[in-house]
Amino acid sequence: MLKFIFYIFFLIPFFYYNFWFFYIYGFFFFFFFFFFFFFNTFLDFPCYISYSFGLDNISYLFCNLSIWICILMLYSVVMSNHNYGSFYLFCLGFLLLMLFIVFLVMDFFYFYFFFEGSLIPVFLIIFCWGFQPERLMAGFYFIFYTLFVSFPFLLCVLYIHYFFGGFFYFFDFSLTSDFFMFFFLFSFLVSFPLFGVHLWLPSAHVEAPVSGSMILAGVLLKLGGYGLIRGMPFIYFFLFNYGYFFISLSLYGCLLVSFFCLIQSDLKILIAYSSVCHMSMVIGGLFTMTSWGLLGSIIFMLGHGFVSSGLFYLVGIVYDRLGSRSFFLVSGLINFMPSLSLFWFLFCILNMSCPPSINLFSEISVLFGLISWSFYTFYFLIFIFFFSACYSLTIFFLSQHGVYTGLLNYCFTCFVREYLILFFHFYPVMFMMFNMFFFF
């Protein structure tokens, strides 16, 4: 594991020379080395264990997702109109290092340390390259929400450290105190985010630049799910006794957020709320504690990482040209950029889980898990899937069709680079469906 970590670590100092293409080539080589090194390896249990680092199927998938989204983040700001300098390269390299390590560590203390470390570069990206003055408040909102709820989690981890000398993922014991189990769980639910503690997400997305929204939706939301998967054996009794409350809250919140999406006029807020909706489904799947729910949740997080990041990048393309994200001002784009409208359509139907995409398989798996837990969840799921399709198609219809906006007279068409980034978002979601070996 250390050879991969040192590769990223020694790539960071090159930010001083502002070598953009060196960074891109370095990240691409790193991705293919990492991907093919473990591609045919049996990873059903932690392998390559050394210095508290290890790898299994779940961490392998999320490590690949992190590297891929960071490559697309970097590629999205090359030759950009905005002032992305060498400090941005430093933030991106540091962010990838933190995210890569957080998926490789096997101790909860290190997980906490590197998880909080990954928030710092995202906070700086929102602060330095956001668009409105409100980005300062959004950044503080983002940091304090995650730090405030993570502190009790740290105290729980230190308490276990005091008695056992460590808190590794493969320890065979369960926490007994409901108080401990709740705070252990709650820090992950805010990172998801759970409905009710989700208010930091829309503000952070709206104020962040395109690359910040891509990494926020693509990877950082998945850290809560990853931590919950690792921590489930320790809070099994709490999930068994109180899981019905969190599943009910998630499904109810998912339905309400679907209604919120239908009345939004800002594209970025709509996609941010749709992320809350999808993560609520993941929470429901995980809390059923069934194999179908777990499998569906992992694939749901992976597919959502690509699709949501692609949608935010599409909004960024439009915002760069028109200076607005409002449905009232952004309309009739199909007349001006028909090739881009194809990608709008593809990502909107992927957002509503049309075949053949891994999102469809994940929703079916979560559906099986929830219905096997309680048949009454079926009535919620009918409306959730229906309204999910409604707001996904709303994004496409209101932005591409309608009255030809006068703002289009003052903008230019897309670059090949932007189509390439969109294709790199689209390709994994569509073609992983043809080889489900990754997930079994």
C-alpha positions in Angstrom: 0.0 0.0 0.0 2.8 2.4 0.8 4.1 2.5 -2.8 0.7 4.0 -3.9 0.5 6.5 -1.0 4.1 7.7 -1.7 3.3 8.1 -5.4 0.6 10.6 -4.6 2.6 12.2 -1.8 5.6 12.9 -4.1 3.4 14.2 -6.8 2.2 17.1 -4.6 5.4 19.2 -4.6 5.1 19.6 -8.4 2.3 22.1 -7.7 5.1 24.7 -7.2 6.0 24.5 -10.9 2.4 24.7 -12.0 2.7 21.6 -14.2 -1.0 21.0 -15.0 -0.4 18.3 -17.7 2.2 16.6 -15.6 -0.4 16.2 -12.8 -3.0 14.9 -15.3 -0.6 12.3 -16.7 0.6 11.4 -13.3 -3.0 10.8 -12.0 -3.9 8.8 -15.1 -0.9 6.5 -14.8 -1.6 6.1 -11.1 -5.2 5.1 -11.7 -4.3 2.5 -14.3 -1.5 1.1 -12.1 -3.8 0.8 -9.1 -6.8 -0.5 -11.1 -5.0 -3.3 -13.0 -2.7 -4.2 -10.1 -5.7 -5.5 -8.1 -8.1 -6.2 -11.0 -8.1 -10.0 -10.9 -7.2 -10.3 -7.2 -9.5 -12.1 -4.7 -10.5 -9.2 -2.4 -13.4 -10.8 -0.4 -11.4 -10.1 2.8 -8.8 -7.5 3.6 -5.6 -8.2 1.7 -2.1 -6.6 1.5 -2.3 -5.6 5.1 0.6 -3.5 6.4 1.0 -0.5 8.8 -2.8 -0.4 9.5 -3.5 -0.3 5.7 -5.5 -2.9 3.9 -7.7 -3.4 0.8 -10.9 -5.3 0.1 -13.6 -5.1 -2.5 -15.4 -2.1 -1.0 -12.3 0.0 -0.5 -11.0 -0.9 -3.9 -14.1 0.4 -5.6 -14.1 3.7 -3.6 -10.4 4.2 -4.1 -10.9 4.0 -7.9 -13.9 6.3 -7.7 -11.8 8.9 -5.8 -8.9 8.8 -8.3 -11.3 9.0 -11.3 -13.3 12.0 -10.0 -10.0 13.8 -9.0 -8.7 13.3 -12.5 -11.9 14.8 -14.0 -11.8 17.6 -11.5 -8.3 18.5 -12.6 -9.2 18.1 -16.3 -12.3 20.3 -15.8 -10.3 23.4 -14.9 -7.5 23.1 -17.4 -7.6 26.1 -19.8 -10.5 27.5 -17.7 -11.4 31.1 -17.8 -11.1 31.3 -14.0 -7.9 31.8 -12.0 -6.9 28.3 -11.0 -3.3 28.5 -10.0 -0.7 26.3 -8.4 -2.4 26.4 -5.1 -5.4 24.6 -6.6 -3.0 21.8 -7.7 -1.8 21.6 -4.1 -5.4 21.4 -2.7 -6.3 18.7 -5.3 -3.2 16.6 -4.6 -3.6 16.8 -0.9 -7.3 16.0 -1.2 -6.6 12.9 -3.3 -4.0 11.7 -0.7 -6.5 12.1 2.2 -9.3 10.4 0.3 -7.0 7.5 -0.9 -5.7 6.9 2.6 -9.2 7.1 4.3 -10.4 4.2 2.2 -7.2 2.1 2.9 -6.9 2.5 6.7 -8.3 -0.3 8.9 -8.5 1.6 12.2 -11.3 4.0 13.1 -8.9 6.6 14.6 -7.0 6.9 11.4 -10.4 6.9 9.5 -11.4 9.9 11.6 -8.1 11.7 11.2 -7.9 11.4 7.4 -11.7 12.0 7.0 -11.4 15.4 8.7 -8.2 16.0 6.7 -10.1 15.6 3.5 -12.5 18.3 4.5 -9.8 21.0 4.6 -8.9 21.1 0.9 -12.7 21.1 0.0 -13.2 23.9 2.4 -10.3 25.9 0.8 -11.7 25.2 -2.7 -15.1 26.6 -1.7 -13.5 29.6 0.0 -11.0 30.4 -2.7 -12.8 29.6 -5.9 -16.5 30.0 -5.1 -18.6 32.6 -6.9 -20.7 34.6 -4.4 -19.7 36.2 -1.1 -22.1 33.7 0.7 -19.4 31.1 0.1 -17.8 32.1 3.4 -21.0 31.2 5.3 -21.4 28.0 3.3 -17.9 26.9 4.0 -18.3 27.5 7.8 -21.7 25.7 7.6 -20.0 22.7 5.9 -17.1 22.5 8.3 -19.0 23.0 11.6 -21.8 20.6 10.7 -19.2 17.8 10.1 -16.8 18.7 12.9 -19.5 19.2 15.5 -21.0 15.7 15.0 -17.7 14.0 14.5 -16.3 15.1 17.9 -18.5 12.6 19.9 -17.4 9.9 17.4 -13.8 10.7 18.2 -14.5 10.4 22.0 -16.0 7.0 21.4 -13.0 5.9 19.4 -10.6 7.1 22.1 -12.6 5.3 24.7 -12.3 2.0 22.8 -8.6 2.7 22.3 -8.2 3.1 26.0 -9.5 -0.4 26.7 -8.4 -2.4 23.7 -5.3 -0.5 22.4 -6.9 0.1 19.0 -10.2 0.1 17.2 -9.7 -2.0 14.1 -12.5 -2.9 11.6 -12.1 -6.6 12.2 -12.4 -6.6 16.0 -15.1 -9.0 17.1 -17.2 -7.2 19.7 -20.3 -5.0 19.8 -20.8 -1.7 21.7 -23.4 -2.0 24.4 -24.2 1.6 25.3 -27.0 3.1 23.3 -25.4 6.5 23.9 -22.1 5.4 22.4 -23.8 3.6 19.5 -25.9 6.7 18.6 -23.0 9.1 18.4 -20.9 6.5 16.6 -23.7 6.3 14.0 -24.8 10.0 13.9 -21.5 11.3 12.6 -21.9 9.1 9.5 -25.5 10.1 9.0 -24.7 13.8 8.9 -22.0 13.1 6.3 -24.5 11.2 4.1 -26.6 13.4 4.8 -29.7 12.2 6.6 -32.9 14.2 6.1 -33.1 16.8 8.9 -29.3 17.4 9.1 -28.9 17.9 5.3 -29.0 21.7 5.2 -25.2 22.1 4.8 -25.3 20.2 1.5 -27.3 22.6 -0.8 -25.5 25.7 0.5 -22.1 24.1 0.0 -23.0 22.9 -3.5 -24.4 26.3 -4.6 -21.4 28.3 -3.4 -18.7 25.8 -4.5 -17.1 26.0 -8.0 -17.7 23.2 -10.5 -14.8 21.1 -9.4 -15.8 21.5 -5.7 -19.3 20.3 -6.4 -17.9 17.3 -8.4 -15.8 16.0 -5.5 -18.4 16.9 -2.9 -21.1 14.9 -4.7 -18.8 12.3 -6.2 -16.8 11.1 -3.2 -17.3 13.1 0.1 -20.9 12.0 0.5 -19.8 8.4 0.2 -17.5 8.7 3.2 -20.4 8.5 5.5 -21.7 5.3 3.8 -18.3 3.7 3.8 -17.8 4.4 7.5 -21.3 3.1 8.3 -20.5 -0.1 6.4 -17.3 -0.5 8.4 -19.0 0.3 11.7 -22.2 -1.8 11.3 -20.8 -4.9 13.1 -20.1 -2.7 16.2 -23.6 -1.1 16.3 -25.6 -4.1 15.3 -27.9 -4.1 18.3 -28.6 -0.4 17.9 -29.6 -0.9 14.2 -31.7 -3.9 15.2 -33.6 -2.0 17.9 -33.9 1.5 16.3 -33.3 0.9 12.6 -37.0 1.3 11.9 -36.8 5.0 13.0 -34.0 5.8 10.6 -35.5 3.9 7.7 -38.9 5.6 8.2 -37.2 9.1 8.5 -35.1 8.4 5.4 -38.1 7.3 3.3 -40.3 10.1 4.5 -37.5 12.6 3.9 -36.8 11.2 0.5 -40.4 11.8 -0.5 -40.4 15.3 0.9 -37.1 16.2 -0.8 -38.6 14.9 -4.1 -41.3 17.5 -3.7 -38.7 20.2 -2.9 -36.9 19.3 -6.2 -40.1 19.8 -8.2 -40.5 23.4 -7.1 -36.8 24.5 -7.4 -35.8 27.1 -10.0 -32.0 26.8 -9.6 -30.4 23.9 -11.4 -27.6 23.4 -8.8 -30.0 23.3 -5.8 -32.2 20.8 -7.6 -29.3 18.4 -8.3 -28.0 18.9 -4.7 -31.5 18.0 -3.3 -31.6 15.0 -5.6 -28.3 13.8 -4.0 -30.0 14.1 -0.6 -32.9 12.0 -2.0 -30.6 9.3 -3.4 -28.5 9.1 -0.2 -31.7 8.6 1.8 -32.3 5.5 -0.3 -28.8 4.3 0.5 -29.4 4.8 4.3 -32.6 2.8 4.0 -30.8 0.0 2.1 -28.0 -0.2 4.7 -30.2 -0.1 7.7 -32.2 -3.1 6.5 -29.0 -5.2 7.3 -29.7 -7.5 4.4 -27.2 -8.6 1.7 -29.4 -7.1 -1.0 -29.6 -3.8 0.8 -25.8 -3.7 1.4 -25.0 -4.6 -2.2 -27.5 -2.1 -3.6 -26.3 0.7 -1.3 -22.6 0.2 -2.4 -23.5 0.2 -6.1 -26.0 3.1 -5.6 -23.2 5.2 -4.0 -20.8 4.3 -6.9 -23.3 5.1 -9.6 -24.4 8.3 -7.9 -20.8 9.5 -7.7 -20.4 9.5 -11.5 -23.9 10.7 -12.4 -24.2 13.5 -9.9 -20.7 14.7 -10.7 -21.6 14.7 -14.4 -24.7 16.7 -13.8 -22.8 19.3 -11.7 -20.3 19.6 -14.5 -23.1 20.1 -17.1 -24.5 22.9 -14.9 -21.0 24.4 -14.7 -20.7 24.4 -18.5 -24.0 26.4 -18.8 -23.1 28.7 -15.9 -19.7 29.6 -17.5 -21.5 30.7 -20.7 -24.7 32.2 -19.5 -23.9 33.4 -16.0 -27.1 31.9 -14.6 -28.5 28.6 -13.3 -32.1 29.7 -13.2 -34.7 27.8 -15.3 -36.3 31.1 -16.1 -33.1 32.3 -17.9 -31.6 29.1 -19.1 -33.9 27.5 -21.6 -33.9 26.5 -25.3 -30.3 25.2 -25.1 -31.2 22.4 -27.5 -31.3 25.0 -30.3 -27.8 26.2 -29.6 -25.9 23.2 -28.3 -27.7 20.1 -29.5 -24.7 17.8 -28.9 -24.6 18.9 -25.3 -28.3 18.3 -25.1 -27.6 14.6 -25.8 -25.4 14.5 -22.6 -28.1 16.4 -20.7 -30.6 13.7 -21.7 -28.3 10.8 -20.9 -27.4 12.1 -17.4 -31.0 12.9 -16.6 -32.2 9.4 -17.5 -29.2 7.9 -15.5 -30.3 10.0 -12.6 -33.7 8.3 -12.7 -32.0 4.9 -13.1 -32.9 3.8 -16.6 -31.4 0.6 -18.1 -28.7 -0.3 -18.9 -27.0 1.5 -16.0 -25.7 0.3 -12.6 -28.2 2.7 -11.0 -31.0 0.5 -12.1 -29.5 -2.6 -10.6 -28.7 -0.7 -7.4 -32.3 0.6 -7.0 -33.7 -2.9 -7.6 -31.4 -4.3 -5.0 -32.3 -1.6 -2.4 -36.0 -2.3 -3.3 -35.6 -6.0 -2.5 -33.8 -5.2 0.8 -36.5 -2.7 1.9 -39.5 -4.9 0.9 -38.0 -7.9 2.6 -37.6 -5.7 5.7 -41.2 -4.5 5.6 -43.7 -4.6 2.7 -45.2 -1.3 3.7 -42.1 0.5 2.4 -43.3 -0.4 -1.1 -45.9 2.3 -0.9 -43.2 4.9 -0.2 -41.0 3.5 -2.9 -43.6 3.8 -5.6 -43.9 7.5 -5.1 -40.2 8.1 -4.5 -39.3 6.4 -7.9 -42.1 8.2 -9.6 -41.1 11.7 -8.4 -37.5 10.9 -9.0 -38.3 10.4 -12.6 -40.4 13.6 -12.6 -37.7 15.9 -11.3 -35.0 14.3 -13.5 -37.1 14.9 -16.6 -37.9 18.4 -15.3 -34.2 19.2 -15.4 -34.0 18.2 -19.1 -37.3 19.7 -20.3 -37.0 23.1 -18.6 -33.3 23.7 -19.6 -33.3 22.3 -23.2 -36.8 23.2 -24.4 -38.9 26.3 -24.2 -38.4 29.9 -25.3 -35.0 30.7 -26.9 -33.2 32.7 -24.2 -31.5 36.0 -25.3 -28.5 35.1 -23.2 -27.4 32.6 -25.9 -26.6 35.5 -28.3 -23.5 36.2 -26.2 -21.9 32.8 -25.6 -19.9 30.2 -27.5 -20.2 26.5 -28.0 -18.6 23.6 -26.2 -15.0 22.4 -26.4 -13.9 18.8 -27.1 -12.4 18.7 -23.6 -15.8 19.2 -22.1 -17.4 16.4 -24.1 -14.5 14.2 -23.1 -15.0 14.8 -19.4 -18.8 14.1 -19.8 -18.0 10.9 -21.6 -15.6 9.8 -18.8 -18.5 10.4 -16.4 -20.9 8.4 -18.6 -18.8 5.5 -19.6 -18.3 3.8 -16.1 -22.0 4.0 -15.2 -23.1 2.4 -18.4 -20.5 -0.2 -19.1 -20.0 -1.6 -15.6 -23.4 -3.0 -16.0 -22.0 -5.4 -18.6 -19.5 -6.8 -16.1 -21.0 -7.1 -12.6 -18.0 -9.1 -11.5 -16.8 -5.9 -9.6 -19.6 -6.2 -7.1 -19.8 -10.0 -6.3 
